[in-house]
């Protein structure tokens, strides 16, 4: 298994193929999730923030644990200067629960849908968010 250090190096080099390949395995580690939330999303490098929020998106985070993270992730979604950090934050919210931010998350997912790199992912999360809108 690739350690988080190698994943960080891959993100810095914008080697997203390696990141995407290793992410599902690495995000199972609670210490990696802790790094992503406590350090990674605050990094000066937008690629590291992108990696960190992607880890949060894919990690098996409990509902109660994500309740404590939601507003911070929402803050990234609304104010980060890197559009992919914003989009991945919206994906993380869609994956773990949008809370009171349904409309804002849905709007950003529609924006992400226009980006060829992530359009397919955005559409998947839009379907999920729309189901929540029907339930509520």
Secondary structure as GFF3:
##gff-version 3
##sequence-region A 1 136
A	DSSP	alpha_helix	4	12	.	.	.	ID=ss1
A	DSSP	alpha_helix	16	26	.	.	.	ID=ss2
A	DSSP	alpha_helix	30	38	.	.	.	ID=ss3
A	DSSP	three_ten_helix	40	42	.	.	.	ID=ss4
A	DSSP	alpha_helix	46	58	.	.	.	ID=ss5
A	DSSP	alpha_helix	63	79	.	.	.	ID=ss6
A	DSSP	alpha_helix	83	96	.	.	.	ID=ss7
A	DSSP	alpha_helix	102	112	.	.	.	ID=ss8
A	DSSP	alpha_helix	119	135	.	.	.	ID=ss9
###
